Amino acid sequence: MKVLTLLVILIIQISFSGEAVSKNDSLYFFTTNLVFVPTESSILEPRMGVTKFTNKKNLTLDIGAALDLIGYKANQNTFSFGIDMFTFSNLRSEDNFKFPVDAIDYFFGINFNFKKMTSVKNKISGRLRISHISSHFEDGHQYQRTDTIFTPVVYSEEFINAAFMDHYYLNRNLSFKGLFALNYIFHSIPNSISNLSCQSGLEFRNYFTRIFSLYISNNLNLASVNSVVNLNENCETGISIGERNSRSVNFYFDYYDGQDYRGQYYGNYLNYKGLGVRFKF
């Protein structure tokens, strides 16, 4: 609450003080044109789309959005405060175009962001997240037949995530992103999840026309579950249709190998290849 109070006071001071805002400064509200734009292969991000596994009878359905509530631009620096809320769902593919919902992960949180243009070709950005995620089996889940009474699984995390990214333009059409992040879980159920994990990501994108671009993005996550350290990889490559810094649609191929990131299956091994479509707002 103290942080939000200080933020409101800052907004009032900037809005009503002619000296606080120069000709090059501006205050803005409510935009989906985010200050921090993660790599495409980052998993815990708001998305809207679907991925069909090619080696399993499953698919994921992602529904969510991120919004910068308040932003402030000052010369080459931009700061913002925002929220993100999303779900990613595990569905089964059955006959007659039926997709029973197996499990859903719910995510919501707040974030503080910054971006700075260090040169004509380079910009750096960062994000501090405070978030909650929980996971639940749904009515489409198929329970194993056992002689014991089923007890629902409780899975939830509250965590802080700090991410830093460098975005460099090799030329007018070709760009590179490098990302590094640390994640600290300060409360979890169960408590067998390691408190600390780290993430790195690389992404190349090339615009070969004004609205068409090709990209390849790779994400590595080092984490521990049940005292076993796992190096998890997610690789995505595809084509985007949309102008720079605008709404777009991605058609992509996705490959994942490592620890299962779905809460109800934490600690299990997950490997899949998938084809998908994502709508970016």
MOZI-V390086 format. One line per field, one symbol per residue. phi: phi as a letter, one per 30 degrees, with the letter a starting at -180 (. if undefined). psi: psi as a letter, one per 30 degrees, with the letter a starting at -180 (. if undefined). burial: # if it has 24 or more other ideal C-beta (glycine too) atoms within 12 Angstrom, else .. A space follows every 10 residues. Layout:
phi: ???
psi: ???
burial: ???
This chain:
phi: .ddddddddd dddddccddd cddccacbbh bcdddccddd ddddbdbblb bcdccbcbac bcblabbddb bbcbhccbba bbbbbabbcc cccbdihcbe ddabccbaac bbbbbbddad cbbcbbbccb bbbbbbdcdc dcdddbdcdd cedcbabbbc bcbbbcbccd adccbbbbbb bbbbccaabd cddddcbbbb bbacbbdcbd ccbcbbbbbc bcbbbhicdb ccbbbbbabc cldehbdabc cbcbbbbkdd ddedcejdcb bacacabbcc c
psi: eeeeeeeeee eeeeegjfff jafflkklki kfikejjllf fkeilkljak kkkfglhllk jkkllkkjek lkkjcgkkkl kalkklkkkj lkjllhhkik kelkkkklll lkllkkjfle fkklllkkkj lkklkkkafg kjkkjlflkk kkkkklkklk kkkkkkjkje aefklkkkkk kkkjjfkljl ggkkekllkk kkkkkkjfae fklklkkkkk kjlkkhgkkk jkkkkkkakk jklkhlklkk klkkkkkakk fkefgkflkk klklklkkkk .
burial: ......#... #..#...... ......##.. ########## ########## ###....### ##.####### ###....### ########## ###......# ########## ######.... ..######## ########.. #......... ....###.## ########.. ....###### #####..#.. ..##..#### #####.#... ..######## ###.#....# .######### ##.....#.# ######.### ####.##..# .#.#####.# .
